[in-house]
């Protein structure tokens, strides 16, 4: 008797012993796959009788053991394929040319085609009968909007690459010293918005970039919306927005966001009125009305998402020391590398991981001179051997120091959950990923911590300095909430058909007025496409990830401060630097990745499971009180 014959006999006996009569069957441990193996392998050895058909009742839906094996193989193959696609995307983002673009499109299409094929395979499984872990993995696979038609898929990939390239290579040109000089968004135009106080120059930069990128991508974007909707509908979603919001695991996401915003909006109204009065004083009431919307180009940022760059114009107590450390960074000889090292040291001080060598070897942290690149700060996971990288064109200034902490928050998240299956290697929901670095920055950018790292010397502990600090924080945090909600309201209506392609710009500015109280500096028409000037719309991100982040980062900060023993002082003065207890709590949440619904990750982090505005309102309470006093004679709203 040969060894293979004996093995086959043993397997047959095991199958027979695990089979049950159909009347007793709840969930048979015998699958069609097992029977097929025995019958095809053992028939030549005359052992078919080992599995009499009448004795074996087979669960037609594949059993949990086989489903688990399938998922294990899926995760392993996904890791390899995602690595290849990410490498191609990285090559294009750091060297934008037709060759790298074609390679990135091909790699992206191949990954999507594979995912589509594997998604079809899942139809033979019955996740509802499986464990919670397996059900969750199958649900994550279902979050797919890949068109089934290969021509549609290739067209969608090309359109996406086309509009991303238009955005990343867009420039605004003007004559300088009798020569035409063209300025890219990063860092040139961003620097102009951060530092210029010339009304006309700011209008030129604002208008020039939008004219350079918007009209050329308008039709492409409209077609991309059609293809994304078609793909989402093929997979059971009503439109692409429904797919967009699914990973948040929040029913009626925008309704929940609007409810949260209604609790914070009174602070925004006060901040808006205060800033508007200061801008009117500086530029003149002929340019800035004290009762209407604020011109969108005057707020220190090309999108008016963050207003911190105009702090010098609106500082409550300008005679107090300035906590902007740009001059100190330059004076002390900081370069981008040292900024990253400084931020890394904060994470390691609370017991989190050092950055791996591959990070330093392969990241792009300065803009190269010899090629076109995408400068927008992003963090990348290459899915193997702790290969994580950052891509950004770092400038040595206060704003970028905070951005570096933000990006290293992403990187730390990637490193902490790297042992999870591929399907779970993501944030608990998209907002969690954005919140981690900002949570650290809430400590790292306090006057107390900046003194610790010798970037701030003279900072008096007075009411005036406290209000200055809180206003600077509010200028970046609160307007970003308004813009995030405004953009995704526009996106949801665009994908649902409530906003049609021939009214994109009109509805864009209608919502900017409603949510943000902003107006364009010049008249806009449907020939324009101002939404195309926003990175996250072009690159296909839901802005709810930032809205959620700006809520929960204050909840995270409050929780970590408690872990660090900070129990009584004002929340805005807390610094968790050096407290490993806080790092332990943060690490526990980060390691979960997306393996459980976000309320469980929130519970691990804060002890409760809901998003709430209590922490952010507590943080800014002294400022709110001060603003109400300052605005007693102002017209609130627009």
N, C-alpha and C positions, 0 to 999 in steps of 0.2 A: 504493500500500500504506500503510495507516494505521499510526501509531506503535504503537497498542495491538496491532495484528496482528503487527507485527514483534517486540514484546516477548513476545507469546505464543509465537511461533515459536522464539525464542531459549530460552525456558524449557522448551519441549518437547524441544529438542535436548539441553539440559543433563540433563534427566531420563533421556532415552534413553542418553546417554553414561555416566551413573552407574549405570544398571541393569546387572545381570549375569545370565547364565543361572542357573536355579535350582540346577543341579548344582554351580556354583561359589560359591554364596551362603553366606557365613558370617553376616554381618549386613548386609543390604542398606541402602544409604543412601537408598533410595526408600521412602517411606511411603504408606499409604493416603491420608493427608491431601494429599500432594503430587499423587498421581494424581487425587484428587477435584478439586483446584484446576484442574489442567490440563483435565480432561475437561469440567468445567462451564463454565469460562471460554472454552475453545478450541473446543468443539463447534460453537457458532454460526459459528465461522470455519473450519469444515471441517478442523480439525487433530487430530481424534481419533486418526488414524492415526499421529500422532507417538508414541503410547505403545501399541504392540501388546501385548496382554495376555500373549501367550506369551513375550515377551522379558523381562518384568518379574516378578521374584519379590519379593513384598512381605512384610516382617516384620510379622506380624499384631499383635504387641505394638509399641507406638509406639516409635520409635527415640529415641536419647538426645538428639538435637538438639531434637526436639519436646518431650521431657520437660523439658529445660532451659528452653525457652521457657515452658512451662506453669508451672514453678516460679517463673520470674521474674515472671510475671503474678500468681501466687498471693501471693508476698511483697509485691508492690506493693499489691494489693488488701487484704491482711491488715493492712498498716500503716494504711491509711485507716480500715478498719473498727475496728481495735483502738483507734485514737485516739478515735473517736466513743464507743465503749463505755467507755473510760477516763475521758473527760470526764464522762459521765453518772454513773459510779461515784464520781468525785471530788466532783461536785456533791452527791451524796447523803451521802457520808461527812463533808463539811464543812457540811452543812445538812440534818439528818435530819428529813424530814417526808413525808407521804403523796405529795405531788406529785413530789418528787425520787426517792422510792422507786419509784414507778410508772415513771418515766422510766429509772431504772437497770435495773429488771427487763426492760423492753422492749428496751433497748440490748443487754443481756447475752444475751437470747434471740435477738435478730437475729444477733448475732455467732456464737452457737452453731449456729443454723440454717444460716448460710452455711458454717461450717466442716464441718458434717455433709454438706451438698451437695457441697462440694469434695472431701471425703474419699471420697465415692462415685465421683467422677470418677477418682480415683487407681487404681481397679480395672482400668483399661485399660492401665496401665503395668506394666512388669516391672523393678522396681528392682534385682533381683539381677543383671541384665545391665549395669547402669550403673556409672559411676564411684563411688568411695567418697563423694564429696561429695553426689552426687544421691541415693544410697542413704540417706545420713544424713538428708537433708531429708525424704524420703518417710517414713522411720521416725518422725521427729518429728511429722509430720502424723498418723501412725497412733495417737499417744498421745492418744486422745480417748474420752471416756465419755459423749458427748452422746446422750441417748435419741432414737431415731428417731421416736417418736410425739410429735407437736407438743404434745398435751395433757400428756404426761409432762414434756416440757421446760418448759412454762409452770409446771406444778405445782412442779417442782424449783427453778426460779428464784424462785418466790414463797416456798417454804419456806425457802430459803437466806436470802432477804432478811428473812423474819420472825424467824428465830433470831438473825441478826446484829443486828437492831434491838433485840430483847429484851436481848441482851448489852450493846450499846452504851448503852442507855438505862436499864439496871438501876440501882436506887438502894437504899440502906439507910437507913431512917428511925428517928429517935428524938426524944424530947422534949429540947429545949435551951432553958433559960430560959422554960419554960412555952409554948414553941412547937415544933411538929413541924418538924424540919429533916431533909431528905433528902440523902444524900451519894452522889454518883456514884463509880464506881470510880476514875477518874482526874480530878483528882489527889487527891480527898479521902480515899478509903479507902486508897489507896497511901501517903499521908502518915501515916495512922494506923498502918498496919503498920510503916512505917519508923521511927516515933518513939515510939509508945506502948509502955510496959512494964507496962500494966495488963492482967492476965490476962483479966478479965471483959470489958473493952472490946474486946480483940482477938478474943475469942470472939463477941461481938455483931457485930463487923464481918465476921468470917469467915462466920458463919452467915447473917447478914442478906443478903449479896450472893448466896449460893447459893440461899437461899429465894426471892429476887426473880427469879432468872433460870432456875434449873434445872427445877423442876416444870412451868413454862409451856412449855418447849421440848422436854420429853422425848418426847412422842408425835410432834412435828414432826420431831425428829432421827431417830427410828426409821423414819419414813416416808421421810425423805431417804436413809437408808442403803439402803432397798429400791430406790429410784429410781436411786441411783448404781450399785448393783450391777447392776441391769437394763441400764443404759446401757453399763457396762463389758463386760458379757457379750455384748451385741449387737456389740461391736467386737473380740471374740476373747479377752477377758481372763476369767479364772475368776471374779474378783470385783473390786471397786473397789480393794482393797489392792494387787492385782497391777499395776493402772494407776498407783496412787500411788507405788510403788517403782520403776517402770520408768525414770524419768528419771535415777535415781542410777547406772544402768548397773553395778550390783553384784549379781551372782548371789547369791541367798540373803542378802539384805541384813540381816535381823535376826540371822541366825546369825553373820555377820561382825561385826555390832555387838556381839553378846553376847560374842564372843571378845575383841574389843578391850576391852570393859568388864571382863572377867575380869582383865585386866592392870592396870586402874586401880582396881578395886573395893577392894583392900587399903588404898589411900589413903583411899577414902571411909569404910571401916569405922573407921579410926583417927580421921578427922575427926568422924564421927558420935558416937563414944564421947567425944571431948573436948568437943564442943559440948553433948552431953547432960548431962555432969557439971556444966558451968558453968550451964546452965539450971536444973538441979535445985538447985544452990546458990542461985540467985537466986529462983526461984519456990517452992522447997520440994519435997521428994521425994514429998509427997502429990499434987502436980500433975505432976511429971516423974519417972518412974521412972529409976533409974540402970542398969537392966538391960533395959528394954523399948524400944518405939518412942517417938519424940518426938512430942508433940502438934503437929499440922501448922500451928496458928495462931501458933506462938511463934517463927517463924524469920525474921521481918522482911519477908515477902513473902506476898501473899494466896494464892499457889499453892505456897509453899515451894520455888520453883525456884531463887532466889538467896537466900543467907543473909547477904550482906554488911551488911545494915542492923542486924544484932545484934552487929556487931563490938565495940561498946563493952562488951557483956556478956561477951565471950569473949576479949578481947585478951590475948595471952600476957604482954606486959609493959606494963601500962596506964600506967606512969609515963613511958614513952617518948613523944616527940612524936607526935601523931596526924596521919596523912597525909590524912585527910578534909579536902578543901579547901572545903567548903560555906561555912564562916564567912568564909574569905578571899574567895571569890567575892562574897558579900554585902557584905563590908567594902569591896571595891574597886569596887562598883557595877556588877557584871556584870548584864546582862539576857540573855534568850534569844538576841537577835541577836548580842551580843558573844561568847556561847558558840559559836555557829555560825562566826563569823569566826575565833575562836581555833582551832577544829578545822580549818577550811579551810586556815589557814596551815600546818598540819603537812603536809597533802597537797601543797601547792604547794612546800614546802621540799624535797621529794624529787623535784620535777620533774613532778608530775601537774597536771591541769588546774584552773584557777580555775573557780569556780561561775559559770554563765552568769547574765545579768541576769534572765532569766525565772524562775530559781530564787528570787531575792530578791523578785520582784514577785508570785509566785503561790503560794508555799509558805504553809502554815498552821503556824506554830511556837509559837503561844500559843493557849490556849483562848478562843474568843470568848464574850462574856457574853450575847449576844442569841439564841442558838439551840443546839439539840442537835447535837453532833458526835461522831464516833468519834475518841477521843483516842489509841488505841493507836499507837505510833510506826510509821510505814510510809513507804517510799520509792516514788515513782511515776515511771513512764516513759510519756510521752505520744507517743513514737515519731516526733517530727518537730522539726527546728530546735533540737535540744538542750533541749527542754522537759522538764525533770526537776524534781521537787518533793518536799518532805517534808511529812508531816502528823503533827504531834505537839503535845501540850499541855505544852510544856517548863517545868519548874520549875528554879529556880536552885539547883542542889546538885551534889554530887560524882557521884552516880549518873547524873544526866541529862547531865553533861558527858561521861561515858563513852558514854552512849547516842547523843549527838550524833555522836561519832566513828564509832560503829557505823553510823548511818544514812548518813553521808557516804561511808562505804565502799561502800554500795549505790550511791549516786549516782555515785561515781567509776567504778564498774564499768559503769553504764549509759552514761556518757559515752564511755568508752574503746571499747566495742564497738558504738557507734551506727552505724558504717559497714558492719556486717555485715548480710546479709539478715535479714529479720524472724525467720525460723525459728531463726536463730542468736543472736538478741539475748536471751541469758540466760546464767546462770552455767554453767561447765563441768559441774557438777551442782548441785542446790539448796544443798548445803552450802558450795560455794565462794562463793556470793553472800553468805552469812552470815559467812563467815570474814574477808572483806577488811577491814572496819572494825574488827573485833576484833583483827586482826593489828596494825593501826596503833595501837590502844589499848594493846596490850602494851608499846609504846614510850611512847605519849603519857601514860599514867597511872603511869609509873615515878616514884619520887621525884626522880631526876636530871632528868627532863624537866619535871616540875612546878616544880622550882627554876628551870629555864631560862626558863619563861614567868612566873616570879615569882608563882606560886600557892602555893609551899611555901618557907619560909625556913629553918627549923631542922630539919634531918634528919641525925642523926649516923650515920656509916657504921660501925655496930656489929652484932654478931651479934643482939642483941635487936631492933634496928630491922629487920633483915633478916627475922627470923621473923615479926614483926608484919606486914610487907608481904606476905610469902608467905601467911600465914594469911588476910589480907583477900582476896587473889586467889583462894585456894582456896575460900573461902566462896561465891563466885559461880560459879566454873568447874566444880567437881567435882559439886555437887548438881545442876547443870543437865544434866550427862551422864546421871545416874541418872534424872532425870525425863523427859528426851527418850526414852530407851529404854523406860521404863515406859509412857508414853503411846502410843507407836506399837505396842508389844506389845498394848495394849488395843484400839487401832484395827484392827490386823490381825486380831485375833480377832473383833472386832465385824463387820467386813466379810466374813470367811470363814464366819461362822455359829457359830464355836466359843463365842462369847458371844452369847446371845440378848437381846432387848430387855427381857425380864422379869428379867434379872440384871445389867444394866448397872452399877448402883451397887455391888453386892456384889463383882463382879469388879474394879471400879475400886479399891476399897480393899484387896482381896486383893493386887493388883499393887503398890499404893503401899507396902504393908507389905513385900512381897518385895524390891522393888528399892530403896526409899528408907528403910525403917525408920521410917515415919510412921503415925500413927493420927489419926482425926478427934477433935476436942475433945468432940463429943457423938455419941450413937448415930445412925447413918444407916440408912435403909431404902430399899426400892425405890420409895417415893413421891418420893424425892429423885433428882436427876440432877447429881451433883457434877462430872462431866466437862464439863457445860455452862458451868462457871465459867471454863474455859480458852479464851482467845481462839483458839488455833490449831485446836482441835477444832471450834469454832463456825464459823470461817472456812475450814475445809477445808485445813489445811496438814499435811504430814507432819513430825512433830517430828524425824525423822532428819536434816533439813536442819541442825538445831542440834547434834545429836549429832556428825555428821560435821564440822561447823564447829569444835566445841570440840577435836577431835583435830587437824585439819589446820592450824588457825591457829598452833599451836605449831611445826609443821613449816615453815610459811611464815615465821614469826618467826625461826627458826633460820637459814633460808636467807638472808633479807634481812640479818640481822646479819653473816653471812659476807661478803655483797656489800659491806657498809659497812666491812669490815675489822676487825670485832669477832671475834677468833679465839680468845681465851683466857679471858676473864672469864666469870663465871656468866651463864647465859642470861637470868635474870630481871632482870639489871641493864642489859641492852642497850637502847640508844635509837638508832634509825636517823634521827632528825630531822636534816635538812640534807644527807643523803647521796643524791645523785642516782643513784649506782650502784645503790642499793637500789630506787629508783623505776623505773629502767630495767628491772630484772628483773621487778618487779611489773607494769609496763605491758605487757610482752611477754605475760604470761599473761592480763591483763584483756582485751586486744584480741582474743584468740581467741574470746571468748564461748563459745558452745556448738558451735562449728564442728568440734571434734574430741572424741573420747571423753576423759573427765576424766583418765585416766592420762597423756595427752599434755600436758594443761595442768599437771598435777602435775610432770611431768618438766621442763617449761619453767621452772617456779617453783623446784623443789628439786633437780633433777638425777636424781631417781628417781621411780618411777611408782606407789608404793603408799602407802596410809594406814598409819601406824605410831605407836605410843605412846611411842617412845623420847624424843621432844622434850618432851612434856608431863611425862613421868616425870623427865627430867633437870631441868626447870624447878623442879619441886616437891621434888626430892630432899632438900635441907636441911630442909624442913618435915617430910617423912616421917620422917626420922631423929629430929627433935625430938618429934614426936607419939608415936612408939613409946616414947620415954623417959617422956613424961608419962602414958601410958596403961598403964604396967606393972601397976598394981593395978586397972585397970578391967575390967569385963566387956565383951568385944567382941561386936558383933552385937546381935540383939534376938529 
